[in-house]
Amino acid sequence: MAKQKPPVKKNQTIDLSFVDLTHDGSGVGKIDGYPLFVPYGLPGETAKVKVVKVNKNFGFGKLIELKEVSEDRVEPPCDVYVQCGGCQLQHMSYDLQLEMKRKQVETSLKKIGHIEGVPVHPTIGMDDPWRYRNKVQIPVAERHGELITGFYQKRSHHIIEGMDRCVITSEINDRMVEAVRRMADRLNISAYDEEKHRGVLRHIMVRTGQATNETMIVLITRTEELPHQEELVKEISETYPQVKSIIQNVNKERTNVILGRKTKVLWGSEYIYDNIGDIKFAISAKSFYQVNPPQTKKLYDKALEYADLKGGETVIDAYCGIGTISLFLAQKAKKVYGVEIVPEAISDAKANARLNHIDNAEFYVGEAEKVMPWWTAQGLRPDVIVVDPPRKGCDEELLKAMIAMKPKRIVYVSCNPSTLARDLRVLEDGGYVTKQVQPVDMFPQTGHVECISQLVLKND
Ligand code: SAH
């Protein structure tokens, strides 16, 4: 069958009504069935749109002028929302953001996993979906003879000028970045110049424990030496009593990766602490730690609920990181085995178990897809398996190993509905039924979707 030519041309201006949203929050409108994706368009709205790209089966447009405005449109509070691109949903009411995320999970399950009729519950949101991030890493540059900090403009390495706050970062972190920038500027510490690979200060990272209010400052430098280090450390530590740790991280490479291998404690402790629920975590400069602790608590409580532990169970937590979920589970299980690929994360997990006097959790370094079959061979038969893989989802070998282990329940925590749907299909074909799915909004104002699923063994 001959395909019809697209009904629009590049640079043409058209009137378009939006009927849907893409997974990243763009508006979708159709001309004779041909979809156009337009950033910042909302369902129910009509707008004048300029066509900017025409592909065979879909195109892209730019919003020129709104003609009918949705009730869900809100004024983005950030002055650099469009330039920055770090957030994608600030123009949308929070209710619509939550519903969009729920629908995205439902659509992925249906289209990719051919899973229908499973309840996808309303997304658990935040009461106040702003200022939630407990960590900020911000690039430093020099402009007009002064040190500046700010996020990069979308698709560039050009720092946005005059950016003095980020509305999803905690205020304390915003203030600390500004304070360190001012001090470093006064001490004439040079900024790193990416093009020439010269200068010293590359990034300022600040992380604050939300429950403890302890702050860690990490100064990421190109050089081993940090000029005026003593004055800088003295001024920060004497001015800001909540700062418990000042760290230097050295990154000598020409790279987009922010942290280098080497970290030195310049002042104070190697760790800061934070609590999630009743569990205390020691967090070092390089540890992965969830950026939104109150939502993390809700996510982990759901994981516990879905694991449905009575006290006698053996549980595996695959992709366990610093043991956050494992330690939560250990409070209710007989024994928890955690596996994770990053050795530093496993030493943190072990330290965190000791810190909380938890002695029924064991942690192993390795690829989960290799360790799980080995555990099976050793005769380990878990009652429940929890997985929390990165965006690419579970390795096929890991899915096979899970099916072979025949746990009564599987709890799947996912930050990518597409790979989740793909993996649930495999697990369903292997004898499991998806009972329910709960999206939890870990990253308000952005397009990121996190959710948790409960599966049970069919003939159990
Ligand atoms: N459950 C943890 C971490 C989840 S992030 C938490 O909530 O904090 C996913 C983790 O999977 C990361 O720590 C990453 O290092 C780890 N990982 C990635 N590939 C892996 C693999 N093949 N085997 C085991 N762990 C892996």
Residues whose N, C-alpha, C, O or C-beta is under 5 A from the ligand:
A	BS01	SAH	Y319 C320 G321 T324 I325 V339 E340 I341 V342 G366 E367 A368 E369 D388 P389 P390
